[in-house]
């Protein structure tokens, strides 16, 4: 694994492995049997994500990042290896126990929002608390919606909210159980650029002001540059794990062309930016 900064001058994981790990993964593999052929999707992933980090995991289609996301989110089990989530070994849990872990320790935010059509924003956010049997549900759901700027939209249905507001409801729902981490899968993918930056700003504020551990799974280099660390996967292996020297602040930078951004991120992630490697 390459350990350097995106600008080439920090020591990366050396600084990241000294704190308390919310995710601690050792030699995770995932294979599928396709008739007589074994398909190895993850080939020995080892990484740590510390409490309070803001990390993006990225890679091209077929790299294994979606499979890794499913394992990180306790939606699937690895073929081999160990996965400690907030100190608990979840790599061998049964489905019932995995569901319990998901509800208590992980807040999910998806690209498609996953909101119930005929349910108010407040009720949407109360649902995880209902599943947990928690008390003070209305108070806690209201506080979560207020934290994402929707205190005036508590009784609105999804059809009465913009796409960006719907994603804010999803973020509030992810936060309300006070999980160990937020796992966000392409959370800006269905939003226009303005709404996407507003949502990214919320994630940055939650991470900065409340220290909420956040992991983005994305294929978008521009989104990745708004996080503090970028882990790049290719062909089932981690090929780069780097600190972002100067993370972009949501709304303060103009997005470059896709070609420019892709060229920059892949030079850094795959080749370390050495000019002679392109000639």
Secondary structure, 3 states (H helix, E strand, C coil): CCEEECCCCCCCHHHHCCCCEEEEEEEEEEEEEECCEEEEEEEEEEEEEECCCEEEEECCCCCCHHHHHHHHCCCCCCCEEEEEECCEECCCCCHHHHHHHHHHHEEEEECCCCCCCCCCHHHHHHHHHHHHCCCCHHHHHHHHHHHCCCCCCCCCCHHHCCHHHHHHHHHHHHHCCCCCEEEEECCCCCCCHHHHHHHHHHHHHHHHHHCCCEEEEECCHHHHCCCCEEEEEECCEEEEEEECCCCCCCCCCCCCCHHHHHHHHHHHHHHCCCHHHHC
